[in-house]
Amino acid sequence: MKLVLRGILLGTALAASLACAQEYPSKPVRIVVPFAPGGGSDFIARFIAQRLSDSTAKQFVVENRPGAGGELGVEAGIKSPPDGYTLTLIASSYTVNPSIYKLSFDPVKDITPIIQLSQGPLVAVVRPDFQAKTLKELMAMAKAKPGQVNFASSGQGSVIHLATELFASMAGIKMNHIPYKGTGPALTDTLAGQTDVFFSSTANAIGHIKGGKLRALAVTTAKRIPALPDVPTVAEAGVPGYEVVLWHGLIGPKGLPKPIVDKLNAEVAKALKLPETADKLQSDGVAPAGGSPEQFAKQIAKEIGVWRKVVADAHVKAE
């Protein structure tokens, strides 16, 4: 009798959940962006929000909640009711922060991954008159002069900082870290020759590369990118196995019903496959991503482990 009753209850709950997903969304949906307006994260969130608004006939609204390296907005988003009406956009820094900051939530257990939105490389750039013309020459210079080659980053403990530390570790070299307060100042000083090398996002560097103001040595993804087809990967340039991907993704609070997760995943996947999406992203060296919620969950957990080791090995501490 108990088994029959349990089966009835489970069946009723499943039916209710499916009905809820069919009706979803029945009101506006909020997408929390834990960064300031105007940046790459904000652009991607608004682009996807508009496509979802078009496909569902319900409004998807972006709400910017910057602060604490993105953790204020993430916390606000994932602590909302798990009903599908508050989603959160996260970036690569999400998997770095657990190793740098003390968080008020579990970055794996307290979320529901939905889908990865975009992916793209960092690009190692130097000024055109810099002595090293290739990544191999940069590594040779750093080996000959340990600690004398300077690298810029967008801040202590940033993805750019850790990606460069990982490169140095795998290449067997030692470079001197110069942290800046953001990508803009780091790029400005690289252009001016105040620092030697900078692992920049492609969106920020590609105009300077094509304008001849910076030389691209390598991209950090496993494959070359269409926007810079002649630029080798770090692995091709002499560090086998090296790969760092910048990405954005969509998550919900813990306990978000699977039918709603699946519906959101399917709707976003359709938006990512539109030709206009690739056109918008690839001009900046970024590509649409996609994939299942399970794949995104595995990626998040794996990257947290990778960055935790880099932070420990390089003795990185928050500012």
KEKE-3310 file (N, C-alpha, C; in steps of 0.2 Angstrom, whole numbers, plus 5000, padded with zeros to 4 digits):
npx = (5004:5010:5019:5012:5005:5016:5020:5009:5010:5022:5020:5010:5017:5027:5018:5013:5025:5029:5018:5020:5032:5027:5019:5028:5038:5027:5027:5038:5055:5070:5087:5101:5115:5131:5140:5146:5136:5139:5150:5158:5151:5139:5134:5133:5123:5112:5110:5106:5095:5086:5084:5078:5066:5060:5058:5049:5039:5038:5045:5062:5073:5087:5097:5109:5121:5134:5150:5161:5170:5160:5153:5143:5131:5130:5127:5115:5107:5107:5101:5088:5070:5068:5061:5063:5061:5071:5087:5105:5119:5135:5153:5170:5177:5170:5174:5186:5185:5181:5194:5200:5192:5182:5167:5149:5142:5140:5149:5146:5136:5126:5119:5110:5116:5113:5116:5130:5135:5145:5161:5179:5196:5210:5222:5239:5249:5261:5270:5274:5287:5294:5307:5305:5298:5290:5280:5289:5301:5299:5298:5311:5318:5313:5318:5331:5332:5327:5312:5313:5306:5291:5274:5257:5242:5224:5221:5225:5223:5214:5206:5215:5227:5229:5229:5240:5250:5248:5253:5266:5270:5269:5277:5289:5295:5299:5291:5288:5275:5263:5250:5235:5221:5210:5206:5208:5218:5229:5230:5233:5245:5253:5252:5260:5272:5276:5274:5278:5272:5255:5241:5227:5209:5201:5192:5195:5208:5209:5206:5218:5227:5224:5226:5239:5246:5248:5257:5251:5255:5250:5235:5225:5216:5212:5211:5215:5207:5194:5194:5208:5217:5230:5237:5245:5241:5244:5248:5253:5263:5273:5270:5263:5247:5242:5228:5216:5200:5190:5173:5155:5140:5124:5115:5104:5095:5098:5089:5081:5067:5069:5061:5060:5073:5077:5069:5073:5087:5085:5079:5088:5099:5093:5094:5108:5111:5108:5112:5115:5119:5132:5138:5138:5146:5158:5166:5173:5181:5175:5165:5149:5143:5135:5128:5124:5115:5122:5134:5139:5139:5149:5160:5161:5164:5176:5185:5186:5193:5206:5210:5211:5223:5232:5232:5236:5249:5256:5255:5245:5236:5221:5219)
npy = (4994:5006:5008:5009:5021:5030:5029:5035:5048:5052:5051:5061:5072:5073:5075:5088:5095:5094:5100:5113:5116:5117:5128:5138:5151:5161:5174:5189:5185:5186:5190:5189:5198:5198:5209:5225:5236:5236:5229:5213:5202:5208:5212:5199:5193:5202:5200:5187:5187:5195:5186:5176:5182:5185:5171:5165:5174:5181:5192:5193:5200:5209:5211:5221:5217:5221:5219:5213:5205:5199:5190:5195:5198:5184:5178:5184:5180:5165:5163:5165:5160:5144:5144:5147:5160:5168:5169:5167:5174:5168:5169:5164:5167:5163:5150:5152:5160:5152:5148:5159:5168:5168:5160:5162:5152:5135:5133:5122:5114:5122:5127:5126:5121:5127:5130:5132:5147:5154:5154:5156:5162:5168:5179:5180:5194:5206:5221:5228:5230:5222:5212:5197:5188:5177:5165:5155:5161:5171:5162:5157:5169:5171:5160:5163:5174:5174:5179:5192:5195:5204:5201:5207:5208:5208:5209:5204:5187:5186:5178:5180:5182:5170:5161:5165:5162:5148:5145:5149:5140:5127:5129:5130:5142:5157:5172:5190:5196:5209:5216:5224:5236:5230:5226:5236:5246:5237:5233:5246:5249:5239:5242:5253:5249:5247:5236:5218:5207:5202:5192:5194:5196:5191:5200:5213:5215:5212:5222:5231:5221:5219:5231:5233:5237:5229:5213:5197:5182:5170:5160:5154:5143:5126:5125:5135:5151:5157:5172:5175:5167:5165:5164:5154:5141:5140:5128:5123:5132:5128:5123:5109:5103:5114:5123:5136:5142:5156:5159:5161:5157:5150:5149:5142:5143:5131:5116:5119:5114:5100:5099:5113:5117:5109:5115:5128:5126:5121:5131:5141:5135:5135:5148:5150:5144:5152:5161:5174:5175:5169:5177:5189:5186:5180:5190:5196:5186:5176:5162:5154:5142:5130:5114:5101:5102:5094:5092:5105:5107:5097:5103:5115:5110:5103:5114:5122:5113:5113:5127:5129:5121:5128:5141:5137:5132:5143:5151:5161:5175:5184:5201)
npz = (5000:5004:4994:4983:4986:4987:4973:4967:4972:4967:4954:4953:4956:4946:4935:4938:4938:4924:4919:4924:4917:4904:4904:4907:4902:4912:4915:4916:4916:4925:4922:4931:4930:4936:4934:4929:4918:4900:4898:4891:4897:4900:4887:4881:4889:4887:4873:4872:4881:4873:4862:4869:4874:4861:4857:4866:4869:4881:4892:4895:4906:4909:4924:4931:4944:4950:4959:4972:4964:4956:4965:4973:4964:4959:4971:4975:4964:4964:4976:4975:4973:4967:4954:4941:4937:4940:4934:4932:4925:4922:4922:4917:4928:4939:4942:4947:4958:4970:4975:4979:4986:5001:5000:5002:4998:4991:4976:4967:4972:4976:4965:4949:4934:4918:4904:4893:4886:4878:4871:4871:4867:4877:4872:4869:4869:4863:4862:4845:4843:4852:4859:4858:4845:4844:4853:4858:4857:4867:4878:4879:4881:4894:4901:4900:4907:4922:4930:4925:4914:4912:4916:4913:4921:4924:4937:4953:4956:4946:4931:4920:4926:4933:4922:4915:4925:4925:4912:4913:4923:4916:4905:4911:4916:4924:4927:4930:4939:4936:4942:4937:4939:4932:4914:4905:4909:4910:4897:4891:4896:4891:4877:4878:4881:4894:4901:4897:4892:4889:4893:4885:4883:4868:4863:4868:4863:4849:4840:4841:4837:4824:4819:4820:4831:4841:4843:4841:4849:4853:4855:4868:4867:4862:4849:4834:4830:4820:4819:4820:4811:4808:4820:4831:4842:4860:4864:4851:4849:4858:4871:4875:4878:4885:4889:4890:4892:4890:4895:4895:4905:4909:4924:4937:4952:4965:4964:4954:4944:4933:4921:4918:4917:4906:4896:4895:4892:4879:4872:4873:4866:4853:4850:4851:4839:4829:4814:4815:4828:4829:4820:4827:4839:4834:4828:4838:4841:4848:4851:4849:4861:4869:4873:4885:4901:4910:4905:4906:4920:4924:4918:4926:4938:4936:4932:4943:4951:4944:4944:4958:4961:4953:4960:4973:4969:4964:4975:4976:4982:4988:4984)
capx = (5000:5014:5023:5007:5004:5022:5020:5004:5013:5028:5017:5007:5022:5030:5014:5013:5031:5028:5013:5023:5036:5023:5016:5034:5037:5021:5028:5045:5061:5075:5093:5106:5122:5135:5145:5143:5134:5143:5156:5156:5146:5132:5132:5130:5116:5106:5109:5102:5088:5082:5082:5073:5060:5057:5055:5044:5034:5038:5051:5068:5075:5094:5098:5116:5122:5141:5153:5165:5172:5155:5150:5136:5126:5129:5123:5108:5103:5106:5097:5081:5066:5070:5055:5064:5060:5078:5093:5111:5124:5141:5159:5175:5179:5166:5177:5192:5184:5181:5200:5203:5188:5178:5161:5144:5138:5144:5149:5144:5130:5120:5117:5108:5119:5108:5119:5136:5133:5150:5168:5184:5203:5214:5228:5246:5251:5266:5271:5277:5295:5297:5312:5303:5293:5286:5280:5295:5306:5297:5300:5318:5320:5311:5322:5338:5332:5321:5309:5314:5301:5285:5267:5252:5235:5218:5220:5227:5218:5210:5207:5221:5233:5230:5230:5247:5254:5248:5257:5273:5272:5269:5283:5295:5298:5297:5290:5286:5268:5261:5243:5232:5214:5205:5209:5209:5224:5234:5231:5236:5253:5256:5253:5265:5278:5277:5275:5281:5267:5248:5236:5221:5203:5202:5188:5199:5215:5209:5207:5225:5231:5223:5229:5247:5248:5250:5258:5248:5260:5247:5229:5225:5211:5215:5211:5215:5201:5193:5196:5215:5218:5237:5240:5245:5238:5249:5250:5256:5269:5278:5267:5258:5242:5240:5222:5212:5195:5185:5166:5149:5135:5118:5113:5098:5096:5098:5082:5077:5064:5072:5058:5061:5080:5077:5066:5078:5092:5083:5077:5095:5102:5091:5096:5115:5112:5106:5118:5117:5123:5139:5141:5139:5151:5165:5170:5177:5185:5171:5160:5143:5144:5129:5129:5119:5116:5126:5141:5141:5141:5156:5165:5162:5168:5183:5189:5187:5199:5212:5212:5213:5230:5236:5232:5241:5256:5258:5254:5241:5231:5217:5222)
capy = (5000:5012:5008:5012:5028:5033:5030:5040:5054:5054:5053:5068:5078:5073:5078:5095:5098:5095:5106:5119:5118:5119:5135:5142:5156:5164:5181:5191:5182:5191:5187:5193:5199:5200:5213:5232:5237:5239:5224:5208:5198:5212:5211:5192:5192:5206:5197:5181:5189:5197:5181:5172:5186:5183:5165:5163:5179:5183:5197:5192:5206:5209:5216:5221:5217:5221:5219:5208:5200:5195:5186:5198:5196:5177:5176:5186:5175:5158:5162:5166:5154:5140:5143:5148:5167:5172:5166:5171:5173:5168:5169:5160:5169:5159:5144:5154:5163:5148:5147:5165:5171:5164:5161:5161:5146:5130:5134:5117:5111:5127:5130:5122:5123:5126:5129:5136:5152:5156:5151:5160:5161:5173:5179:5182:5199:5210:5227:5225:5230:5218:5207:5191:5188:5171:5162:5151:5166:5173:5157:5157:5175:5171:5156:5166:5180:5172:5184:5199:5197:5206:5200:5211:5205:5212:5210:5198:5182:5186:5172:5182:5181:5162:5158:5166:5158:5141:5145:5149:5133:5122:5131:5129:5148:5162:5179:5194:5198:5216:5217:5231:5236:5230:5225:5243:5249:5233:5234:5252:5249:5234:5246:5259:5246:5248:5229:5215:5202:5202:5187:5198:5193:5193:5206:5219:5215:5211:5229:5233:5217:5220:5238:5233:5240:5223:5207:5191:5177:5163:5159:5149:5138:5120:5126:5142:5154:5161:5179:5176:5161:5164:5164:5147:5140:5140:5121:5122:5136:5125:5121:5104:5102:5120:5126:5140:5145:5160:5157:5163:5152:5152:5145:5144:5141:5124:5114:5121:5108:5098:5101:5120:5117:5107:5120:5134:5123:5120:5138:5145:5131:5137:5155:5150:5141:5157:5163:5181:5174:5167:5183:5194:5184:5178:5196:5197:5180:5172:5157:5151:5136:5125:5108:5099:5105:5089:5094:5112:5105:5094:5108:5120:5106:5102:5120:5124:5109:5116:5134:5128:5119:5134:5146:5134:5131:5150:5155:5167:5177:5190:5208)
capz = (5000:5004:4988:4978:4988:4985:4966:4965:4974:4963:4947:4953:4957:4939:4931:4940:4936:4917:4917:4925:4912:4898:4905:4908:4907:4912:4917:4915:4919:4927:4922:4935:4928:4942:4932:4927:4911:4895:4896:4887:4900:4899:4880:4879:4893:4883:4867:4874:4884:4868:4858:4873:4874:4855:4856:4871:4869:4887:4893:4899:4908:4912:4930:4933:4951:4951:4966:4975:4959:4953:4969:4975:4960:4959:4977:4974:4959:4966:4983:4973:4973:4961:4950:4934:4935:4942:4932:4933:4920:4926:4918:4919:4935:4944:4944:4950:4965:4976:4977:4981:4991:5005:4998:5006:4995:4987:4969:4964:4975:4977:4958:4944:4928:4912:4897:4892:4881:4874:4873:4867:4870:4878:4867:4872:4865:4865:4857:4839:4843:4858:4856:4856:4840:4844:4860:4859:4859:4874:4883:4879:4885:4901:4904:4901:4912:4926:4934:4922:4909:4916:4913:4915:4922:4925:4944:4957:4956:4940:4926:4916:4931:4934:4915:4914:4930:4922:4906:4915:4926:4911:4901:4915:4916:4929:4925:4936:4939:4937:4942:4936:4941:4926:4908:4901:4911:4908:4889:4889:4898:4886:4871:4879:4883:4902:4903:4891:4888:4892:4890:4885:4880:4861:4862:4870:4859:4842:4836:4841:4833:4817:4818:4820:4837:4846:4840:4844:4849:4853:4858:4873:4866:4859:4842:4832:4830:4813:4819:4820:4809:4807:4826:4833:4849:4865:4863:4845:4850:4862:4878:4874:4884:4888:4886:4894:4888:4893:4894:4899:4905:4912:4929:4941:4959:4967:4965:4948:4941:4927:4915:4916:4915:4899:4891:4895:4888:4872:4869:4872:4861:4847:4849:4849:4832:4824:4810:4818:4835:4827:4817:4833:4843:4831:4826:4843:4843:4853:4847:4853:4865:4870:4876:4890:4908:4913:4902:4909:4927:4924:4916:4931:4944:4933:4932:4950:4953:4940:4947:4965:4960:4951:4965:4978:4967:4963:4981:4974:4988:4986:4986)
cpx = (5004:5018:5018:5006:5010:5022:5015:5007:5018:5025:5013:5012:5025:5025:5013:5019:5031:5023:5016:5028:5033:5021:5022:5036:5030:5021:5036:5050:5067:5082:5098:5113:5127:5141:5142:5141:5139:5149:5153:5151:5139:5130:5129:5123:5111:5105:5104:5095:5084:5079:5077:5066:5056:5054:5050:5039:5033:5045:5056:5072:5082:5094:5105:5117:5130:5143:5156:5167:5166:5151:5143:5131:5125:5125:5116:5104:5102:5102:5090:5077:5068:5064:5056:5063:5066:5083:5099:5116:5131:5147:5164:5178:5176:5170:5184:5191:5184:5188:5204:5199:5184:5171:5155:5139:5143:5144:5147:5137:5124:5118:5114:5111:5113:5111:5125:5134:5139:5157:5173:5191:5205:5219:5234:5248:5257:5266:5275:5284:5298:5301:5310:5297:5288:5285:5286:5301:5305:5299:5307:5321:5319:5316:5329:5338:5326:5319:5310:5309:5294:5279:5262:5246:5230:5217:5223:5222:5213:5211:5214:5227:5234:5232:5238:5252:5254:5253:5264:5275:5273:5275:5289:5299:5296:5297:5287:5279:5267:5254:5240:5225:5210:5210:5212:5216:5230:5236:5235:5243:5256:5257:5259:5272:5280:5277:5276:5275:5260:5244:5229:5215:5204:5198:5191:5205:5214:5209:5214:5229:5231:5226:5236:5250:5251:5252:5255:5253:5256:5240:5229:5220:5215:5216:5212:5208:5200:5195:5204:5218:5226:5241:5240:5242:5245:5252:5255:5263:5274:5276:5262:5253:5239:5233:5218:5206:5191:5178:5161:5144:5129:5116:5107:5100:5096:5091:5078:5074:5067:5068:5059:5068:5081:5074:5070:5084:5091:5082:5084:5099:5100:5094:5104:5116:5110:5112:5120:5120:5130:5142:5143:5146:5158:5169:5174:5181:5182:5167:5155:5145:5139:5131:5124:5120:5122:5134:5144:5143:5147:5161:5167:5166:5175:5188:5190:5193:5206:5214:5214:5220:5234:5237:5237:5248:5260:5258:5250:5236:5227:5220:5218)
cpy = (5006:5013:5011:5019:5032:5034:5035:5047:5057:5055:5059:5073:5079:5077:5086:5098:5099:5100:5112:5121:5120:5126:5140:5145:5160:5172:5183:5187:5187:5187:5192:5193:5202:5205:5220:5232:5239:5234:5218:5203:5202:5211:5204:5191:5196:5203:5191:5182:5191:5191:5176:5175:5185:5177:5162:5168:5182:5187:5194:5198:5206:5214:5215:5222:5216:5221:5213:5203:5196:5191:5189:5197:5189:5175:5178:5182:5168:5157:5164:5160:5150:5138:5145:5156:5171:5167:5170:5169:5173:5168:5165:5161:5166:5153:5146:5157:5159:5147:5153:5168:5166:5165:5159:5155:5141:5131:5128:5114:5115:5130:5124:5124:5122:5125:5134:5141:5153:5154:5155:5160:5168:5173:5183:5188:5203:5216:5225:5225:5226:5213:5200:5191:5182:5169:5158:5156:5169:5169:5157:5163:5174:5166:5158:5171:5179:5178:5191:5200:5198:5204:5204:5206:5210:5213:5203:5193:5182:5179:5174:5180:5173:5159:5159:5162:5150:5140:5145:5143:5128:5123:5130:5136:5152:5169:5183:5197:5205:5216:5224:5230:5236:5228:5231:5245:5244:5233:5240:5252:5244:5238:5251:5256:5246:5240:5225:5211:5202:5197:5191:5194:5195:5199:5212:5220:5215:5217:5231:5228:5218:5227:5239:5236:5235:5217:5201:5185:5170:5164:5154:5143:5132:5121:5133:5144:5157:5168:5180:5169:5159:5163:5157:5147:5140:5133:5120:5126:5133:5123:5116:5103:5108:5122:5130:5143:5150:5159:5161:5157:5154:5147:5147:5142:5134:5122:5116:5115:5106:5100:5108:5121:5115:5112:5126:5132:5123:5127:5142:5142:5134:5144:5155:5148:5146:5160:5170:5180:5173:5174:5189:5193:5183:5184:5198:5191:5175:5168:5155:5144:5131:5120:5107:5102:5100:5091:5101:5111:5102:5099:5113:5116:5105:5108:5123:5120:5112:5122:5133:5125:5125:5139:5143:5134:5138:5154:5162:5169:5183:5196:5210)
cpz = (5000:4998:4983:4979:4985:4977:4964:4966:4969:4956:4947:4953:4950:4935:4932:4937:4928:4915:4918:4920:4905:4898:4906:4902:4906:4914:4916:4919:4920:4926:4925:4932:4933:4940:4930:4920:4906:4893:4892:4890:4899:4892:4878:4883:4889:4877:4868:4876:4878:4864:4862:4873:4867:4854:4860:4872:4876:4888:4897:4900:4912:4918:4932:4941:4952:4958:4968:4970:4956:4958:4972:4971:4959:4965:4977:4969:4962:4973:4982:4973:4966:4956:4942:4932:4938:4939:4933:4928:4924:4920:4921:4926:4940:4946:4947:4957:4971:4979:4980:4986:4996:5003:5003:5004:4992:4980:4965:4966:4975:4970:4954:4937:4922:4906:4897:4886:4876:4876:4868:4871:4873:4873:4870:4867:4868:4860:4851:4839:4849:4855:4854:4851:4840:4852:4862:4861:4866:4879:4884:4883:4892:4905:4905:4906:4917:4930:4931:4917:4913:4912:4916:4917:4924:4933:4947:4958:4951:4936:4922:4920:4931:4927:4913:4918:4927:4916:4908:4919:4921:4906:4905:4916:4922:4927:4931:4934:4940:4937:4941:4939:4935:4920:4904:4903:4909:4901:4887:4891:4893:4880:4872:4881:4890:4904:4897:4888:4892:4889:4890:4882:4872:4859:4863:4865:4852:4837:4835:4837:4826:4814:4818:4826:4842:4841:4844:4844:4849:4856:4863:4872:4863:4852:4840:4831:4823:4813:4818:4817:4808:4814:4829:4840:4854:4864:4857:4846:4855:4869:4877:4880:4887:4885:4892:4890:4893:4891:4898:4899:4909:4918:4933:4948:4960:4967:4959:4945:4934:4921:4913:4914:4907:4894:4890:4890:4880:4869:4868:4867:4854:4845:4848:4842:4827:4821:4813:4825:4833:4824:4822:4837:4840:4829:4831:4845:4847:4849:4852:4856:4864:4874:4882:4897:4912:4911:4906:4917:4928:4923:4922:4937:4942:4934:4939:4953:4950:4943:4954:4965:4958:4956:4971:4975:4966:4969:4980:4980:4985:4988:4993)
residu = (MET:LYS:LEU:VAL:LEU:ARG:GLY:ILE:LEU:LEU:GLY:THR:ALA:LEU:ALA:ALA:SER:LEU:ALA:CYS:ALA:GLN:GLU:TYR:PRO:SER:LYS:PRO:VAL:ARG:ILE:VAL:VAL:PRO:PHE:ALA:PRO:GLY:GLY:GLY:SER:ASP:PHE:ILE:ALA:ARG:PHE:ILE:ALA:GLN:ARG:LEU:SER:ASP:SER:THR:ALA:LYS:GLN:PHE:VAL:VAL:GLU:ASN:ARG:PRO:GLY:ALA:GLY:GLY:GLU:LEU:GLY:VAL:GLU:ALA:GLY:ILE:LYS:SER:PRO:PRO:ASP:GLY:TYR:THR:LEU:THR:LEU:ILE:ALA:SER:SER:TYR:THR:VAL:ASN:PRO:SER:ILE:TYR:LYS:LEU:SER:PHE:ASP:PRO:VAL:LYS:ASP:ILE:THR:PRO:ILE:ILE:GLN:LEU:SER:GLN:GLY:PRO:LEU:VAL:ALA:VAL:VAL:ARG:PRO:ASP:PHE:GLN:ALA:LYS:THR:LEU:LYS:GLU:LEU:MET:ALA:MET:ALA:LYS:ALA:LYS:PRO:GLY:GLN:VAL:ASN:PHE:ALA:SER:SER:GLY:GLN:GLY:SER:VAL:ILE:HIS:LEU:ALA:THR:GLU:LEU:PHE:ALA:SER:MET:ALA:GLY:ILE:LYS:MET:ASN:HIS:ILE:PRO:TYR:LYS:GLY:THR:GLY:PRO:ALA:LEU:THR:ASP:THR:LEU:ALA:GLY:GLN:THR:ASP:VAL:PHE:PHE:SER:SER:THR:ALA:ASN:ALA:ILE:GLY:HIS:ILE:LYS:GLY:GLY:LYS:LEU:ARG:ALA:LEU:ALA:VAL:THR:THR:ALA:LYS:ARG:ILE:PRO:ALA:LEU:PRO:ASP:VAL:PRO:THR:VAL:ALA:GLU:ALA:GLY:VAL:PRO:GLY:TYR:GLU:VAL:VAL:LEU:TRP:HIS:GLY:LEU:ILE:GLY:PRO:LYS:GLY:LEU:PRO:LYS:PRO:ILE:VAL:ASP:LYS:LEU:ASN:ALA:GLU:VAL:ALA:LYS:ALA:LEU:LYS:LEU:PRO:GLU:THR:ALA:ASP:LYS:LEU:GLN:SER:ASP:GLY:VAL:ALA:PRO:ALA:GLY:GLY:SER:PRO:GLU:GLN:PHE:ALA:LYS:GLN:ILE:ALA:LYS:GLU:ILE:GLY:VAL:TRP:ARG:LYS:VAL:VAL:ALA:ASP:ALA:HIS:VAL:LYS:ALA:GLU)
# end
